[in-house]
Amino acid sequence: MSYKQSTPKGAIGPDTHKDIISPAIAALEALAKTYSFEEIERQVDQGKQAVWGGTSWEAPLLYACDTIPVGIAELWRNESREAEGIAENHFQIPAEFCSMIKAMIGRLHLRRNEKIKRVLYFGSTCEPISNVLELAKSDGYDLHCIENITAFTAEDKRPEVISFFADELQKVALWLTGKPIDEERLWVEIRRKNLVSAKVKQILELRLLSPFYLTSLPTLQVIMGSNHYFGNPDAFVRVLDLLIEELEFAALTPDTRPYIPLVLTGGAAGGAGILKVIEESNAAIVGWVLAGTEPYREDVPALEAVAHYVLDAQGRGDLGEGAGTSATLRRFSIEKLYRESGARGIIATAITGCPYGSVVQQVERDHFKALNIPIISLESSVHKERPTEEQVMRVKTFVEMLS
């Protein structure tokens, strides 16, 4: 059978020129570009509602309320240096403090006259985030906090805890729509989220056979898109199906080049640049501790299903949080993924100046040192800048040590 006959429609194969991008990855990049301030605000002009936040476990609830969740990370995608300057000069936040916090409050201040004026956040986030969001009230933002609740063992998930959290989620619906949640609509979104999570999990498993076919940056887009769908759930599901089709074909002829498999946790310090450095160092990220792919329960009422998901994810440490008890439990998820993926080392990242991230990194270093598992910690700002020479050297030296 010829190569042309055996290739799925639109897919590229192992002999295709490496500079030709796959149709699936091209579709993913095109979809990601639509998730912008300009596009979301255009939809707001047409009557859609959007809020800052809600791009994690809350996403099904927001979509069930016909609301577009806008990732907080979008606050530092552009004008991050200008925003940081406003935080230091206008809000008098110390220069050495966390760049994420400064970019958040500065960017919200810059956009105080724009259309997205609501902010949703979870009470278990770090205290500085709660503080800067309170400052945003003076710029006319409408804030809603989902009251903090934690359950790190099965015994903590008492019926009254689930009931309390379900009530908190109902308050979000009332805040967004002025009426109780439409449970049938929420079930549609929960099942969609479960479908997306299953497809993302399949993509990550297939990628283990061809880590250089779907490189780190589009893989990161898939993982982050699984939270907010880039504002277009149906289009995102279609992209996932295309990726699965291509990866299944690529798996027929696995990439045999030698490389060092790594687990990445905490996010991409230095952005796309550091991911490129890792791959240029003959390594590949085979495990990502950024967001969980476990399903929501479908045997309990809809709001309770969301509550169970959050509390179970806290216990696993896989909410993708960078602070708090859930983040300190993250080391167990990392260890599990490290062993399952066949990785040979771990890269743990954090934001420079984040006291919580520093604690989490130290906990992880102590844990993995005791297990004789190689780990390197990287810190960076949120600014989209080239990796520093020190970061590049540390990554290359780490990979070389594992070779």
C-alpha positions in Angstrom: 0.0 0.0 0.0 1.4 3.4 -0.9 2.1 6.1 1.7 -0.7 8.3 0.2 -3.2 5.5 0.5 -2.4 4.7 4.1 -2.3 8.2 5.4 -5.5 9.6 7.1 -7.1 12.4 5.2 -5.2 15.6 5.8 -2.5 14.0 8.1 1.2 14.1 7.6 3.3 11.1 8.0 6.8 10.1 9.2 8.5 10.8 5.8 6.9 14.2 5.4 9.3 17.2 5.5 9.7 18.2 9.1 9.0 21.9 8.3 5.5 21.1 7.1 3.1 21.6 9.9 0.3 19.1 10.4 -3.3 20.1 9.6 -4.3 19.3 13.2 -1.6 21.5 14.7 -2.4 24.2 12.2 -6.0 24.0 13.2 -5.0 24.2 16.9 -2.9 27.3 16.4 -5.6 29.0 14.4 -8.2 28.2 17.1 -5.8 29.5 19.8 -5.5 32.8 17.9 -9.2 33.4 18.2 -9.0 33.3 22.0 -8.0 37.0 22.3 -9.2 40.1 24.0 -10.4 41.5 20.7 -12.4 38.4 19.7 -13.9 38.0 23.2 -14.8 41.7 23.4 -16.4 41.5 19.9 -18.6 38.7 21.2 -19.4 40.8 24.3 -20.5 43.6 22.0 -22.9 41.1 20.3 -24.5 40.3 23.7 -22.2 37.5 25.1 -21.1 37.6 28.7 -17.5 37.1 29.7 -15.7 37.1 33.0 -12.1 37.0 34.1 -11.3 33.6 35.7 -13.3 30.4 35.6 -10.9 28.5 33.3 -10.3 25.5 35.4 -12.8 23.2 37.1 -15.3 26.0 37.0 -15.5 26.1 33.2 -18.5 23.7 32.8 -20.5 25.9 35.3 -19.6 29.1 33.3 -20.5 27.7 29.9 -23.8 26.4 31.4 -24.4 30.1 32.3 -23.6 31.2 28.7 -20.5 32.9 29.9 -17.1 32.9 28.3 -14.3 32.3 30.9 -11.2 34.4 30.3 -8.0 33.0 31.7 -6.2 35.1 34.3 -3.0 34.4 32.4 -4.4 36.5 29.5 -3.7 39.5 31.8 0.0 39.3 31.1 -0.1 38.1 27.5 0.4 41.7 26.3 1.6 45.0 27.9 3.0 43.0 30.9 6.0 45.3 31.5 3.7 48.4 31.3 1.3 46.7 33.7 4.1 45.8 36.1 5.2 49.5 36.1 1.7 50.6 37.0 1.6 48.1 39.9 4.9 49.4 41.3 4.2 53.1 40.8 0.4 53.5 41.2 -0.3 50.6 43.7 3.1 50.8 45.4 3.8 47.1 45.1 7.5 46.4 45.8 9.6 45.8 42.7 11.0 42.5 44.0 7.5 41.0 44.4 5.9 38.4 42.2 5.6 39.6 38.6 2.3 37.7 38.2 0.6 39.7 40.9 2.0 43.0 39.6 0.9 42.2 36.0 -2.6 41.2 37.2 -3.4 44.4 39.0 -1.6 46.7 36.5 -3.4 45.1 33.6 -6.8 45.3 35.2 -6.1 49.0 35.9 -5.1 49.5 32.3 -8.4 47.9 31.2 -10.6 49.5 33.7 -12.6 51.2 30.9 -13.0 48.1 28.8 -16.0 45.7 28.6 -15.0 42.7 30.8 -15.6 44.0 34.3 -16.4 40.8 36.3 -13.9 38.7 38.0 -14.5 35.2 39.4 -12.0 33.6 41.8 -11.7 30.7 44.2 -11.0 31.4 47.9 -8.2 28.8 48.0 -6.0 30.9 45.7 -2.9 32.6 47.2 -3.5 35.6 49.5 -1.8 38.2 47.3 -4.2 37.4 44.4 -7.1 37.9 46.7 -5.6 41.2 47.8 -4.9 42.6 44.3 -8.4 41.6 43.2 -9.8 43.6 46.1 -7.8 46.6 44.9 -9.5 46.1 41.5 -12.8 47.1 43.1 -11.7 50.7 43.1 -11.5 50.5 39.3 -15.1 49.4 39.1 -14.7 45.6 38.8 -17.4 43.3 40.1 -15.8 40.5 42.1 -17.3 37.1 43.2 -15.4 34.8 45.4 -16.2 31.1 45.7 -15.7 30.6 49.4 -12.7 28.4 50.2 -13.3 24.8 51.0 -10.9 21.9 51.3 -11.1 18.2 51.7 -7.7 16.4 51.4 -8.9 13.0 52.6 -12.0 10.9 51.9 -13.1 11.5 55.5 -13.2 15.2 54.8 -15.8 14.9 52.1 -18.7 14.9 54.5 -22.2 15.4 53.1 -22.5 18.9 54.6 -19.2 19.8 52.9 -20.5 18.8 49.5 -23.8 20.6 50.2 -22.0 23.8 51.2 -19.8 23.8 48.1 -22.8 23.1 45.9 -24.5 26.1 47.4 -21.4 28.2 46.6 -21.6 27.1 43.0 -25.3 28.0 42.9 -24.3 31.5 44.0 -22.0 31.8 41.0 -25.0 31.0 38.7 -27.1 33.6 40.5 -24.3 36.2 40.1 -23.9 35.5 36.4 -27.6 35.0 35.3 -29.8 36.2 38.2 -31.4 32.7 38.4 -30.6 29.2 39.6 -28.4 27.0 37.4 -30.1 25.0 34.6 -29.1 21.6 35.7 -29.8 20.0 32.3 -27.5 22.5 30.7 -24.8 21.9 33.3 -25.0 18.2 32.6 -24.4 18.9 28.9 -21.2 20.9 29.9 -20.0 18.3 32.4 -20.3 15.5 29.8 -18.6 17.7 27.3 -15.7 18.3 29.8 -15.5 14.5 30.4 -15.3 13.9 26.7 -12.6 16.5 26.3 -10.6 15.1 29.3 -10.8 11.6 27.8 -9.5 12.9 24.4 -6.7 14.9 26.0 -5.7 11.8 28.0 -5.6 9.8 24.8 -3.5 12.4 23.1 -1.0 12.5 25.9 -0.7 8.7 25.9 -0.3 8.5 22.1 2.3 11.3 22.2 4.6 9.1 24.3 5.2 7.1 21.1 5.9 10.3 19.0 7.0 13.1 21.3 8.6 15.1 18.5 5.5 14.8 16.2 3.4 16.8 18.6 6.0 19.0 20.2 5.8 20.7 23.6 4.2 24.0 22.6 1.1 22.6 20.9 0.9 20.0 23.6 0.7 22.8 26.2 -2.0 24.5 24.1 -4.0 21.3 24.2 -3.7 21.0 27.9 -4.6 24.7 28.6 -7.4 24.6 26.0 -8.9 21.6 27.8 -9.9 24.2 30.5 -11.4 27.0 28.4 -11.7 25.4 24.9 -10.4 28.7 23.5 -14.0 30.0 23.9 -15.2 27.5 21.2 -16.0 24.0 22.7 -17.2 22.4 19.5 -14.2 23.6 17.4 -11.8 22.4 20.2 -13.3 18.9 20.2 -12.9 18.8 16.4 -9.2 19.7 16.7 -8.7 17.0 19.4 -10.2 14.4 17.0 -7.8 15.5 14.2 -4.9 15.3 16.6 -5.9 11.8 17.7 -6.2 10.7 14.1 -2.7 12.0 13.2 -1.1 10.6 16.4 -2.6 7.2 15.8 -1.1 7.2 12.3 2.2 8.4 13.6 2.2 5.6 16.2 2.4 3.1 13.4 6.0 4.1 12.9 7.2 5.3 16.3 10.0 7.9 16.5 13.2 5.9 17.4 15.6 8.8 17.9 17.1 8.7 21.4 16.0 11.4 23.8 15.8 12.2 27.5 12.2 12.0 28.8 11.2 14.6 31.4 8.2 15.6 33.5 7.3 19.3 33.7 5.4 20.7 36.6 4.3 24.2 37.5 4.0 25.6 34.0 6.5 26.7 31.3 9.0 29.0 33.0 10.2 31.3 30.3 7.3 30.4 28.0 7.8 28.8 24.6 11.5 29.7 24.7 12.3 27.2 27.5 10.3 24.5 25.9 12.4 25.0 22.7 15.6 24.8 24.8 14.5 21.5 26.3 13.8 20.0 22.9 17.0 21.4 21.4 18.9 19.7 24.3 17.6 16.3 23.0 14.9 16.0 25.6 11.2 15.8 25.5 8.4 16.5 28.0 6.5 13.2 28.4 4.6 14.2 31.6 2.7 17.4 32.3 1.5 18.2 35.8 -0.7 21.2 34.9 -4.3 20.0 35.0 -6.0 16.7 35.7 -7.8 14.5 33.2 -9.9 12.6 35.7 -13.7 12.7 34.9 -16.5 14.4 36.8 -18.9 12.0 38.4 -22.2 11.4 36.6 -24.0 9.5 39.4 -24.8 12.5 41.6 -26.7 15.9 41.1 -24.8 18.2 38.7 -23.6 20.8 41.2 -22.5 18.1 43.5 -20.6 16.5 40.7 -18.5 19.7 40.4 -18.0 19.8 44.1 -16.8 16.1 44.2 -14.5 16.8 41.3 -12.8 19.8 43.1 -12.4 18.0 46.4 -11.1 14.8 44.8 -8.6 16.9 42.7 -7.4 18.7 45.8 -6.6 15.4 47.4 -4.7 14.3 44.3 -2.9 17.6 44.0 -3.8 17.9 40.3 -5.7 21.2 40.2 -2.7 22.9 38.6 -2.5 25.3 41.5 0.8 26.9 42.4 0.1 27.5 46.1 -1.7 26.0 49.0 -2.1 22.5 50.4 -3.2 21.1 47.1 0.1 22.3 45.5 2.1 20.7 48.3 0.3 17.4 47.6 1.3 17.8 43.9 4.5 15.8 44.6 2.6 12.6 44.7 1.0 13.2 41.3 4.4 14.1 39.9 5.9 10.9 41.3 3.1 8.8 39.9 3.4 10.4 36.4 7.2 10.2 36.6 7.0 6.4 37.0 4.2 5.8 34.6 5.8 7.9 31.7 9.2 6.4 32.1 10.7 9.9 32.6 14.3 10.2 33.8 14.1 13.7 35.4 11.7 16.4 36.6 11.7 20.1 35.8 9.7 22.1 38.4 8.9 25.7 37.7 7.6 28.7 39.7 7.2 32.5 39.4 10.2 34.5 40.7 9.3 36.2 44.0 6.4 33.9 44.8 6.8 32.9 48.4 4.2 30.1 48.1 5.9 28.7 44.9 9.3 28.7 46.7 7.8 26.6 49.6 6.2 24.1 47.1 9.5 23.8 45.2 11.5 23.1 48.4 8.9 20.4 49.4 9.3 18.8 46.0 13.1 19.0 46.0 13.2 17.3 49.5 10.7 14.6 48.4 12.4 13.6 45.2 15.9 13.9 46.6 14.9 11.3 49.2 13.7 9.1 46.3 16.9 9.6 44.3 14.9 11.1 41.5 16.7 13.9 39.6 14.9 17.3 39.8 15.8 20.8 38.8 13.9 24.0 39.8 13.5 27.0 37.5 12.1 30.4 38.3 11.1 33.1 35.8 8.8 36.1 35.5 5.5 36.1 33.5 6.9 38.3 30.8 7.1 36.8 27.3 10.9 37.1 27.0 13.7 35.0 25.9 15.1 32.5 28.5 18.1 33.8 30.3 21.5 32.4 29.7 21.4 30.9 33.2 18.1 29.1 32.5 19.4 27.8 29.2 22.7 26.6 30.8 20.9 24.9 33.7 18.5 23.0 31.4 21.3 21.9 29.1 23.5 20.8 32.0 20.6 18.9 33.6 19.8 17.1 30.4 23.4 16.3 29.8 23.7 14.9 33.3 20.9 12.5 32.6 22.3 11.4 29.3 
